[in-house]
């Protein structure tokens, strides 16, 4: 089999690019991460909802224009 230097360089470059691309996580792992993030958000929201904050309470920051 005879391969020119140009074809060899092109095939090596293509294989190097293919190996350099990061592997994407599987769909199941991504769904599990999303579900875990939503569960954490719901837990934090529920914890905040249990607290009573008086209307006179001031925030710890100021909005300035």
KOLMITOR-965258 format. One line per 4 residues: number of its first residue (from 1); their letters; for each residue x, y, z of N, C-alpha, C. Coordinates in Angstrom, 3 decimals. Layout:
NUM	A	X:Y:Z:X:Y:Z:X:Y:Z | ...
This chain:
1	XXXX	0.849:-1.175:0.000:0.000:0.000:0.000:0.890:1.231:0.000 | 0.626:2.099:-0.921:1.449:3.285:-1.080:0.651:4.509:-0.609 | 1.225:5.238:0.357:0.571:6.434:0.895:1.528:7.609:0.726 | 1.012:8.692:0.219:1.847:9.880:0.072:2.001:10.563:1.425
5	XXXX	2.999:11.392:1.537:3.227:12.117:2.786:2.049:13.028:3.108 | 1.446:13.595:2.085:0.319:14.497:2.290:-0.881:13.750:2.880 | -1.184:12.558:2.347:-2.289:11.751:2.872:-1.992:11.255:4.282 | -0.730:10.886:4.524:-0.337:10.437:5.857:-0.498:11.563:6.874
9	XXXX	-0.067:12.761:6.506:-0.190:13.911:7.407:-1.655:14.237:7.671 | -2.485:14.159:6.642:-3.911:14.454:6.812:-4.572:13.432:7.720 | -4.222:12.160:7.559:-4.846:11.136:8.405:-4.368:11.239:9.852 | -3.083:11.585:10.055:-2.578:11.761:11.422:-3.213:12.975:12.089
13	XXXX	-3.390:14.053:11.326:-4.014:15.244:11.895:-5.463:14.968:12.267 | -6.169:14.232:11.424:-7.574:13.922:11.710:-7.699:13.030:12.937 | -6.786:12.073:13.071:-6.866:11.187:14.242:-6.478:11.928:15.513 | -5.532:12.879:15.414:-5.143:13.662:16.591:-6.295:14.553:17.056
17	XXXX	-7.013:15.135:16.112:-8.157:15.977:16.469:-9.253:15.129:17.105 | -9.477:13.956:16.567:-10.524:13.088:17.109:-10.187:12.637:18.524 | -8.930:12.406:18.808:-8.531:11.965:20.150:-8.513:13.123:21.129 | -8.316:14.355:20.644:-8.228:15.515:21.526:-9.596:15.976:22.011
21	XXXX	-10.664:15.604:21.337:-11.997:16.031:21.745:-12.391:15.304:23.018 | -12.900:16.050:24.017:-13.301:15.401:25.265:-14.516:14.502:25.059 | -14.575:13.460:25.811:-15.702:12.546:25.739:-16.913:13.197:26.408 | -18.031:13.192:25.744:-19.234:13.761:26.326:-19.823:12.757:27.313
25	XXXX	-20.341:13.256:28.432:-20.929:12.329:29.403:-22.171:11.666:28.821 | -22.461:10.520:29.308:-23.629:9.809:28.791:-24.903:10.552:29.178 | -25.949:10.285:28.461:-27.222:10.953:28.723:-27.747:10.599:30.111 | -27.511:9.385:30.557:-27.986:8.978:31.882:-27.259:9.758:32.968
29	XXXX	-25.949:9.957:32.800:-25.184:10.712:33.792:-25.628:12.180:33.801 | -25.888:12.732:32.628:-26.338:14.123:32.546:-27.713:14.275:33.191 | -28.602:13.316:32.956:-29.927:13.368:33.575:-29.822:13.250:35.090 | -28.922:12.413:35.558:-28.739:12.247:37.002:-28.185:13.524:37.632
33	XXXX	-27.241:14.192:36.954:-26.708:15.455:37.449:-27.795:16.514:37.502 | -28.623:16.571:36.470:-29.710:17.543:36.432:-30.712:17.282:37.549 | -31.045:16.028:37.757:-31.987:15.662:38.814:-31.413:16.020:40.193 | -30.118:15.781:40.390:-29.485:16.116:41.674:-29.484:17.626:41.899
37	XXXX	-29.208:18.394:40.853:-29.216:19.855:40.985:-30.618:20.366:41.306 | -31.624:19.792:40.663:-33.004:20.212:40.952:-33.406:19.840:42.373 | -32.961:18.684:42.846:-33.265:18.280:44.222:-32.616:19.230:45.227 | -31.360:19.642:44.957:-30.687:20.592:45.855:-31.398:21.932:45.860
41	XXXX	-31.838:22.382:44.689:-32.557:23.651:44.588:-33.878:23.582:45.339 | -34.579:22.475:45.200:-35.862:22.302:45.906:-35.647:22.275:47.410 | -34.592:21.587:47.865:-34.306:21.523:49.301:-33.977:22.910:49.849 | -33.190:23.681:49.117:-32.857:25.036:49.562:-34.097:25.922:49.572
45	XXXX	-34.935:25.781:48.561:-36.162:26.560:48.499:-37.095:26.221:49.660 | -37.203:24.940:49.972:-38.043:24.521:51.089:-37.506:25.041:52.415 | -36.199:25.033:52.582:-35.591:25.541:53.815:-35.856:27.034:53.974 | -35.791:27.779:52.875:-36.069:29.212:52.938:-37.552:29.480:53.191
49	XXXX	-38.411:28.647:52.669:-39.849:28.844:52.846:-40.270:28.610:54.297 | -39.529:27.811:55.033:-39.870:27.555:56.435:-39.520:28.729:57.346 | -38.634:29.607:56.897:-38.229:30.758:57.694:-39.235:31.885:57.560 | -39.481:32.560:58.658:-40.343:33.741:58.640:-39.446:34.974:58.701
53	XXXX	-39.587:35.847:57.723:-38.799:37.070:57.677:-39.765:38.242:57.767 | -39.580:39.099:58.775:-40.488:40.246:58.892:-40.308:41.210:57.719 | -41.366:41.912:57.376:-41.325:42.845:56.257:-40.353:43.998:56.517 | -40.094:44.306:57.782:-39.206:45.416:58.114:-37.729:45.026:57.975
57	XXXX	-37.443:43.787:57.744:-36.050:43.346:57.620:-35.419:43.965:56.381 | -34.200:44.449:56.552:-33.498:45.063:55.438:-32.520:44.050:54.843 | -32.320:44.125:53.557:-31.347:43.212:52.951:-29.931:43.587:53.366 | -29.003:42.684:53.191:-27.621:42.927:53.579:-26.858:43.688:52.495
61	XXXX	-27.544:44.232:51.531:-26.914:44.977:50.457:-27.808:46.134:50.062 | -27.233:47.070:49.302:-27.990:48.231:48.855:-27.966:48.314:47.353 | -29.094:48.684:46.785:-29.166:48.909:45.351:-28.936:50.373:45.097 | -27.980:50.678:44.267:-27.722:52.081:43.910:-27.675:52.200:42.399
65	X	-28.237:53.285:41.905:-28.205:53.509:40.452:-27.051:54.391:40.079
